[in-house]
Amino acid sequence: MIKIENLSISFDNKKVIDNLNLTIKKGEKIILNSSSGSGKTSFLRVLQGFILNYSGEIKICNLNLNEKNIKEIRSNISYVSQRVELPQGKVKDILKMIFNYSVNRGIEVKELEKKLQEFNLDKEILERDTKQISGGERQRIGFIISLYLNREIWLLDEITASLDFNMKKKVEEYILNSDKTIILVSHDENWDLSKFKEVKW
């Protein structure tokens, strides 16, 4: 699913990742557990083609990561960050816009209100402006969007940082029960690390 050979990333002449070799099989659950500032978020951005100044080779879904293939590669990836960036506007309008993108057309958003309720979000949040919702609400909305997109690869960057214990466990349950290939960045000690393949550098 993802094969990385001799990957090195540098910023300001400082190497944050040095000669990383990693193979991630379809359906594997990976947790990046390196120290803060070690380039984990940068690594996720590289996989999405947003950082190009690296050395080494990356293959995702049997495609070499390059400008020619990046659009197709991104169509297989769902990314949720610690602070989910949403355009300004009513939540319902932003969701409609996201699912009207050409790459997302045809995705059925069934029982949205039920899904919101499952993540302790009242349906009235759909009428609120995105600038009025909290960090925890953003994280839950971002994760719900990812569930509906149903991409093969999930890149999740500190997505439970603003959630309470019970909601963290719900998100973890979804992750562990999914058949997706997942790369998770987290410093949260509540994760059951025995269920993940730990990767450090």
N, C-alpha and C positions, 0 to 999 in steps of 0.2 A: 504493500500500500504506500509506504513512505520509505525511501532509502536515501541515506545521507552519507557521503564519503568525503572525508578530509575537510570538513567545514571549519572555517576560521572567520571570525568577525572582529573587526577593530574599530574603535572610535577614538579620535584624537591620539592616534599612535599607540593606543592601549588595547591589547587583545582581550576581549571578553569571552570569546570561545576560541579554543585552539585545537584544531585538528580533530574535530568530533566525527566519529563514525557511529551510525545508529540505523538499525532496521526496525521498523514498526509494522507489524503484520495487521492485516484487516481484522478489526474488532478488538484489537489490544487497547488496554487502558493504561496510559502512561502518566506518571506524575513527575514533574520537574521539581526537584527538591534541593537545588543548589542555593547558595547563600544570596542574600539581597544584593542587587547590583551586578550579578554574574551574567546578565544578558538573556534571561529567560523570556522576557517580553520581546526583546529584539529578535530572538529565535522564532517566536510566533509570527512576527512581522516579516521575517525572511521567508517563511513558508507561504505567506500570502503574496509575496512578490513586491512588498512595499519597501524593502531594503535590498538594494542590489549590489552594494559595495562589500561583497564577501568573496572568499575563495573556496573552492571545493565544488562538489556536484550534488544536486538534489533531484530526486525523481519522486513524483507524486502521481499515484494512479497510472503508473507506467508512462508518464510524460515527464520529460526534462523540464525543470523549472527555468523558463526563459520568457522573453517578451512575446514570443510567438504563441506559447501555450498558456500564458498566465490567465487569460479569460476563462478557458476551459477548466483549468485547475481551480480557480476561485469558485466556479459553479459547483464544486464538490465540497466546499469548505464553509462551515458556519463558525463565526468568531464572536465570542461574548467577552467583554472586558470588565474590569473592576468598576469603571464608571462608564456605563453604557451611554454612548453619545447618540442622542435622538434630536432630529431637527425640531425647531420650535413649531408648535401647533397643537391641536387637540390630539390626544393619543389615538383616537379612532381614525383620524385622518392620516396620521403617520403610518399606522398599521396598513391602511388601505393603500397608501403610496408604496410601501415596501412590497406588498404582494401584487402590485401592478407592474413592478419592474419586469422587463421582458424575460429575464432568467427565472422569475418566480411565477409567471403566469401559468395558470392551470392548477396551482396549489389550492386545495380546498381548506378554508379555515372554518372547521366545523366546531360547534359548541364552544365558542370562544368564552362566553360568560361562565360556563362550567369550568373551563380551564383556569380562568382568572380566580374563581372561587377556590379551586384546589390549591392555589398558591397564595391564599389569604388576601386576594385583591378584590375589592368590591367592583361591580360593573360600572359604578359611577366614575371610576378612574378613566373610562373611555372618553368622558366629556371634559376632563381636565387638560390644561395645557402642560406640555412636557416640562416646562420650566418650573412647574409647581409640584412635581413629584420628587420623592426622596431618593437617596442613593439605593436603598434596599428595594424600593418599588421599581427603579430602573433595572436593577439586576434581575428581578423576577420577570419583568416584561421582556428583557433581552433574552432570557432563557426560554420563555414561552415562544418567542419568535423563532428561536433556534429549533425548538421541538416541531413547529409547523413546517419550517423549511426542510427538515428531514434530510439534511446533507449527509454524505458518507463520513466526513471528517469533522469533528468538533474541536476547536481550539478555545480553551476556557481559561481566562486569566484572572485569578482571584475573584471568581464570580460569587463567592459566598461571604465576602468580607463584611458586608453590611446586613447580613441575615442573622436571625436568632437561631438558637440551637435546633429547634424542631424543623425550621425551614431548611437549614443546612442539611439535615438528615434526609429530607424529602428530595432535595436536589441530588444528593449523593445516591439515593435509591434509583432515581431516574438514570443517572449516569451508569451505574453498575449493571442495571437491567437492560440497557440498550445494546444493540448490536453494532453501534457505531465505533469507529476508530477515534479515540479521544486522547488529546494531550492537554493535561491540566497543570496549571501553575497555581500553587497555593502554599502559604505558610501556616495554614490553619491546622492545628494539632488534632482536630476532631475527625479528620479523614481516617478511614481504616486503610492504612498503608498496605496491609497484607493483600488487599484486593487489587492493588495497582502494581505495575512494574515501575520501580523507582529509577530515575535517570539523574545523575549528577555529573557536573564537570568542574 
